[in-house]
Amino acid sequence: MKKLVSIGVTLAILAMVVLPVSAAAYTPPATFSKVPFAILQSGIELVGTLLTAVAGELGLPTWLAPLMAPIAQWTGGPLSWTVDMMAWGLKLVGGVLGTLAVELGLPVWLDDLVNSIACGLWQPFSIPVGNNVTCP
């Protein structure tokens, strides 16, 4: 019984030290733009797993299940970077419009609009407080 109590006390002390340190060390990601792609990747992996189990019983081609893993990896990897690349391109266009909008006969506010769209692509789930909008 004493051993169980000492193990319990040790685990409690360990939890009181480790959990606050790990919570303090957590840094949130700079962008959440890849979250939808990670969700799609998980869904495609799930479909691949289900197809492996029941493709023959449902009359579906069995060659379809092995294709799901590479498609899922591509969706969560290279395809997810297209959002950042598009936002980077919009930010570049916003900078050019900020300089040349008047000379091109375009509205002056157009660069703010394009930069806001780029910012929204980088951080679609952030809630800006006041004027504290941060964009990479």
C-alpha positions as CSV (number, residue, x, y, z in Angstrom):
1,M,0.0,0.0,0.0
2,K,2.9,2.4,0.8
3,K,4.3,1.7,-2.6
4,L,1.0,2.7,-4.3
5,V,0.8,5.9,-2.3
6,S,4.4,6.8,-3.1
7,I,3.9,6.1,-6.8
8,G,0.7,8.2,-6.8
9,V,2.5,11.1,-5.0
10,T,5.4,10.8,-7.5
11,L,3.0,10.9,-10.5
12,A,1.1,13.9,-9.0
13,I,4.4,15.8,-8.5
14,L,5.5,14.9,-12.0
15,A,2.2,16.1,-13.4
16,M,2.4,19.4,-11.4
17,V,5.9,20.0,-13.0
18,V,5.6,18.6,-16.5
19,L,2.2,20.0,-17.5
20,P,2.8,23.7,-16.7
21,V,6.2,23.5,-18.4
22,S,4.8,21.8,-21.5
23,A,1.9,24.3,-21.6
24,A,4.4,27.2,-21.4
25,A,6.5,25.8,-24.1
26,Y,3.6,25.5,-26.6
27,T,3.8,27.9,-29.4
28,P,0.8,28.1,-31.7
29,P,1.4,27.8,-35.4
30,A,1.8,31.0,-37.4
31,T,-0.9,30.0,-39.8
32,F,-3.9,27.8,-39.8
33,S,-4.4,27.8,-43.6
34,K,-3.4,24.2,-43.9
35,V,-6.0,22.9,-41.4
36,P,-8.6,22.2,-44.1
37,F,-6.1,20.2,-46.1
38,A,-5.1,18.1,-43.0
39,I,-8.8,17.3,-42.6
40,L,-9.1,16.3,-46.2
41,Q,-5.9,14.1,-45.8
42,S,-7.4,12.4,-42.8
43,G,-10.7,11.8,-44.7
44,I,-8.9,10.3,-47.7
45,E,-6.8,8.0,-45.5
46,L,-10.0,6.9,-43.8
47,V,-11.6,6.1,-47.1
48,G,-8.5,4.1,-48.1
49,T,-8.7,2.1,-44.9
50,L,-12.4,1.4,-45.4
51,L,-11.8,0.5,-49.0
52,T,-9.1,-2.0,-48.0
53,A,-11.6,-3.7,-45.7
54,V,-14.8,-3.7,-47.8
55,A,-13.9,-3.0,-51.5
56,G,-14.4,-6.6,-52.6
57,E,-17.7,-7.0,-50.7
58,L,-19.1,-3.8,-52.2
59,G,-18.1,-4.8,-55.7
60,L,-15.6,-1.9,-56.0
61,P,-12.2,-2.3,-57.7
62,T,-9.6,-3.5,-55.3
63,W,-6.9,-1.4,-57.0
64,L,-8.6,1.8,-55.7
65,A,-7.6,1.3,-52.0
66,P,-3.8,1.5,-52.5
67,L,-4.2,4.8,-54.4
68,M,-5.7,6.6,-51.4
69,A,-2.5,6.8,-49.4
70,P,-0.4,8.7,-52.0
71,I,-3.4,11.0,-52.8
72,A,-3.8,11.7,-49.1
73,Q,-0.1,12.5,-48.6
74,W,-0.2,14.8,-51.6
75,T,-3.3,16.6,-50.3
76,G,-1.8,17.2,-46.9
77,G,1.6,18.2,-48.3
78,P,2.1,19.9,-51.7
79,L,-1.5,20.8,-52.2
80,S,-1.7,22.6,-48.9
81,W,1.2,24.8,-49.8
82,T,-0.8,26.3,-52.7
83,V,-2.7,28.4,-50.1
84,D,0.5,30.0,-48.8
85,M,1.8,30.5,-52.4
86,M,-1.5,32.2,-53.4
87,A,-1.4,34.5,-50.3
88,W,2.3,35.3,-51.1
89,G,1.3,36.3,-54.6
90,L,-1.6,38.4,-53.5
91,K,0.7,40.2,-51.0
92,L,3.1,40.9,-53.8
93,V,0.3,42.3,-56.0
94,G,-0.9,44.4,-53.0
95,G,2.5,45.9,-52.7
96,V,2.6,46.8,-56.4
97,L,-0.9,48.2,-56.3
98,G,0.0,50.3,-53.3
99,T,2.7,52.0,-55.4
100,L,1.1,52.1,-58.8
101,A,-2.7,52.3,-58.2
102,V,-3.0,56.0,-59.0
103,E,-0.8,55.8,-62.1
104,L,-2.8,52.9,-63.4
105,G,-6.1,54.6,-62.7
106,L,-7.2,52.1,-60.1
107,P,-8.9,52.9,-56.8
108,V,-6.5,53.7,-54.0
109,W,-8.1,51.3,-51.6
110,L,-7.5,48.3,-53.9
111,D,-4.1,47.4,-52.3
112,D,-5.8,47.3,-48.9
113,L,-8.4,44.9,-50.2
114,V,-5.8,42.6,-51.8
115,N,-3.6,42.6,-48.7
116,S,-6.7,41.8,-46.5
117,I,-7.5,38.8,-48.7
118,A,-3.9,37.6,-48.4
119,C,-4.0,38.1,-44.7
120,G,-7.2,36.1,-44.5
121,L,-5.7,33.3,-46.4
122,W,-2.8,33.1,-44.0
123,Q,-4.9,33.3,-40.9
124,P,-8.4,32.3,-41.7
125,F,-9.3,31.4,-38.1
126,S,-7.6,34.2,-36.1
127,I,-9.8,36.9,-34.6
128,P,-8.1,40.3,-34.8
129,V,-8.5,42.5,-31.7
130,G,-8.8,46.1,-32.7
131,N,-6.1,47.0,-35.2
132,N,-3.8,44.2,-34.1
133,V,-3.9,42.2,-37.3
134,T,-0.7,40.3,-37.9
135,C,0.3,38.9,-41.3
136,P,3.5,37.3,-42.4
